[in-house]
Amino acid sequence: MLLQTASVLSWDDALRLQSWAFWLLPCAGVVMLYLFWERFWLLYSSANLPTKLLENIKPLIRRGDKATSIQLCQNHKTPSAKLLIVGINKLGKPFKEIHDSLHQEMDVLLHEYERKWGYLILFSEILPVLGLCIVLVQTQFFTVPFLFVHLVPFWVGWLLGFLGSVGYNVLVMRLRATKRAMDATIHAWLGFLQES
């Protein structure tokens, strides 16, 4: 069956025969692309160190205006601003408690940013196998003579899997940048508390 050569199909016929299953790959690729971009932009926008924000709330904290300081932080949608809110709410507590609370909040935020990454890895590992399965089903079960065009689903699946793997590593790098910004925020806040 695999070596049939009696009636060689044209590329159009071969693509028409595999169109019944080929739509699975682009749909899965779109879902994977959405997962990547949604997480990427979230991390990209959160890797900024709010230096101006910290400078703006320092005089407010010295005057004891916690409410305005928290309002300023809430206007910024970054994890560093969320850390500053925790720091402001812990004013007057022992230094170690403030330190521990900030690091606990940072761990919670980092865990939140890692959500959905498992789906990205899952897609990047499944899509090449799905493409290969489509090839095997068409050539083995439909007794279609094997042509190079039948490998298109495999190569598309492999390419999507490769892009998913690259996307995951890009997200890991962005998360490290976000963690550095959060560490710098904690350090700057604790330094400000020690100076006051």
VEXDREN-2710 file (C-alpha; in Angstrom, 1 decimal):
% VEXDREN-2710
k/r/px/py/pz
1/MET/0.0/0.0/0.0
2/LEU/2.7/2.4/0.9
3/LEU/4.6/1.8/-2.3
4/GLN/1.7/2.1/-4.7
5/THR/2.7/3.9/-7.9
6/ALA/-0.1/2.9/-10.2
7/SER/-2.0/6.2/-10.1
8/VAL/0.2/9.0/-8.9
9/LEU/-1.8/11.9/-7.4
10/SER/-1.2/15.5/-8.3
11/TRP/-0.2/17.9/-5.5
12/ASP/-3.8/19.4/-5.5
13/ASP/-5.4/16.0/-5.1
14/ALA/-3.0/15.0/-2.3
15/LEU/-3.7/18.3/-0.5
16/ARG/-7.4/17.8/-0.9
17/LEU/-7.2/14.3/0.6
18/GLN/-5.4/15.6/3.7
19/SER/-7.6/18.7/4.1
20/TRP/-10.0/16.8/6.4
21/ALA/-7.4/16.7/9.2
22/PHE/-5.0/19.5/8.2
23/TRP/-7.3/22.2/9.9
24/LEU/-6.3/20.8/13.3
25/LEU/-2.8/22.1/13.0
26/PRO/-3.6/25.8/12.2
27/CYS/-6.3/25.9/14.9
28/ALA/-3.9/24.5/17.5
29/GLY/-1.2/27.0/16.2
30/VAL/-3.6/29.9/16.7
31/VAL/-4.4/28.8/20.3
32/MET/-0.6/28.5/21.0
33/LEU/0.1/31.9/19.5
34/TYR/-2.6/33.5/21.6
35/LEU/-1.2/31.9/24.8
36/PHE/2.3/33.1/24.0
37/TRP/1.3/36.7/23.1
38/GLU/-1.0/37.1/26.1
39/ARG/1.7/36.0/28.5
40/PHE/4.5/37.9/26.6
41/TRP/2.7/41.3/26.8
42/LEU/1.8/40.8/30.4
43/LEU/5.4/40.1/31.2
44/TYR/6.8/42.8/28.9
45/SER/4.7/45.5/30.6
46/SER/5.6/44.3/34.1
47/ALA/9.4/44.3/33.7
48/ASN/9.7/48.1/34.2
49/LEU/11.0/49.5/37.4
50/PRO/8.7/52.3/38.6
51/THR/11.5/54.7/39.7
52/LYS/9.3/57.7/39.3
53/LEU/6.5/56.1/41.2
54/LEU/8.8/55.4/44.1
55/GLU/10.2/58.9/44.1
56/ASN/6.6/60.3/44.0
57/ILE/5.4/58.3/47.0
58/LYS/8.5/58.9/49.3
59/PRO/7.4/62.4/50.3
60/LEU/3.8/61.2/50.8
61/ILE/5.0/58.4/53.1
62/ARG/7.2/60.9/55.1
63/ARG/4.1/63.0/55.6
64/GLY/2.1/59.9/56.6
65/ASP/-0.3/60.0/53.6
66/LYS/-0.7/56.3/53.0
67/ALA/-4.0/56.6/51.2
68/THR/-2.7/58.8/48.4
69/SER/0.5/56.6/48.1
70/ILE/-1.7/53.5/47.7
71/GLN/-3.9/55.3/45.1
72/LEU/-0.8/56.2/43.1
73/CYS/0.4/52.6/43.1
74/GLN/-3.0/51.3/42.1
75/ASN/-2.8/53.5/39.0
76/HIS/0.2/51.5/37.8
77/LYS/-0.6/48.0/36.7
78/THR/2.9/46.5/37.3
79/PRO/3.9/43.9/39.9
80/SER/6.4/46.4/41.3
81/ALA/3.5/48.7/42.1
82/LYS/1.7/45.8/43.8
83/LEU/4.8/45.2/45.9
84/LEU/4.9/48.8/46.9
85/ILE/1.2/48.6/48.1
86/VAL/2.2/45.6/50.3
87/GLY/5.1/47.6/51.6
88/ILE/3.0/50.7/52.4
89/ASN/0.4/48.5/54.2
90/LYS/3.1/47.0/56.3
91/LEU/4.5/50.4/57.5
92/GLY/5.1/50.3/61.2
93/LYS/5.7/46.6/61.3
94/PRO/9.1/45.0/62.1
95/PHE/11.6/45.2/59.3
96/LYS/11.8/41.4/59.0
97/GLU/8.1/41.1/58.6
98/ILE/8.0/43.7/55.8
99/HIS/10.9/41.9/54.1
100/ASP/9.2/38.5/54.3
101/SER/5.9/39.9/53.2
102/LEU/7.4/41.5/50.1
103/HIS/9.2/38.3/49.1
104/GLN/6.0/36.2/49.6
105/GLU/4.1/38.6/47.5
106/MET/6.8/38.5/44.8
107/ASP/6.6/34.7/44.8
108/VAL/2.8/34.8/44.4
109/LEU/3.0/37.3/41.5
110/LEU/5.7/35.2/39.7
111/HIS/3.6/32.1/40.1
112/GLU/0.6/34.0/38.6
113/TYR/2.7/35.0/35.6
114/GLU/3.7/31.4/35.0
115/ARG/0.1/30.3/34.6
116/LYS/-0.8/28.8/31.2
117/TRP/2.8/28.1/30.4
118/GLY/2.1/24.3/30.7
119/TYR/-0.4/24.6/27.8
120/LEU/2.3/26.2/25.6
121/ILE/4.7/23.4/26.3
122/LEU/1.9/20.8/25.8
123/PHE/1.1/22.2/22.4
124/SER/4.8/22.4/21.3
125/GLU/5.2/18.7/22.2
126/ILE/1.9/17.5/20.7
127/LEU/1.8/19.3/17.4
128/PRO/4.8/17.5/15.7
129/VAL/3.3/14.1/16.8
130/LEU/-0.1/15.2/15.5
131/GLY/1.3/16.1/12.1
132/LEU/3.1/12.7/11.9
133/CYS/-0.2/10.9/12.9
134/ILE/-2.0/12.7/10.1
135/VAL/0.7/11.6/7.6
136/LEU/0.5/8.0/8.8
137/VAL/-3.3/7.9/8.7
138/GLN/-3.5/9.2/5.2
139/THR/-0.8/7.0/3.7
140/GLN/-1.7/3.8/5.6
141/PHE/-5.4/3.8/6.1
142/PHE/-6.5/5.6/2.9
143/THR/-4.1/3.6/0.7
144/VAL/-2.8/6.8/-0.9
145/PRO/0.5/6.6/-2.7
146/PHE/3.1/8.3/-0.6
147/LEU/4.2/11.7/-2.0
148/PHE/6.4/14.4/-0.6
149/VAL/3.3/16.6/-0.2
150/HIS/2.0/14.2/2.4
151/LEU/4.7/15.3/4.7
152/VAL/3.3/18.9/4.8
153/PRO/1.3/18.2/8.0
154/PHE/4.4/16.8/9.7
155/TRP/6.5/19.8/8.8
156/VAL/3.8/22.2/9.8
157/GLY/3.4/20.5/13.1
158/TRP/7.2/20.4/13.7
159/LEU/7.5/24.1/12.8
160/LEU/4.6/25.0/15.3
161/GLY/6.3/22.8/17.9
162/PHE/9.6/24.6/17.4
163/LEU/7.9/28.0/17.6
164/GLY/6.2/26.9/20.8
165/SER/9.5/25.9/22.4
166/VAL/11.1/29.1/21.4
167/GLY/8.1/31.1/22.7
168/TYR/8.4/29.3/26.1
169/ASN/12.1/30.2/26.4
170/VAL/11.3/33.9/25.5
171/LEU/8.7/33.9/28.3
172/VAL/11.3/32.5/30.7
173/MET/13.7/35.4/29.8
174/ARG/10.9/37.9/30.2
175/LEU/10.0/36.4/33.6
176/ARG/13.6/36.8/34.7
177/ALA/13.6/40.5/33.7
178/THR/10.3/40.9/35.7
179/LYS/11.9/39.2/38.7
180/ARG/14.9/41.5/38.5
181/ALA/12.6/44.6/38.5
182/MET/10.7/43.2/41.5
183/ASP/13.9/42.5/43.4
184/ALA/15.1/46.0/42.6
185/THR/11.8/47.5/43.9
186/ILE/12.0/45.5/47.1
187/HIS/15.6/46.6/47.6
188/ALA/14.8/50.2/47.0
189/TRP/11.8/50.1/49.3
190/LEU/13.7/48.5/52.1
191/GLY/16.5/50.9/51.6
192/PHE/14.0/53.8/51.9
193/LEU/12.6/52.4/55.1
194/GLN/16.1/52.0/56.6
195/GLU/16.9/55.7/55.8
196/SER/13.6/57.0/57.3
END
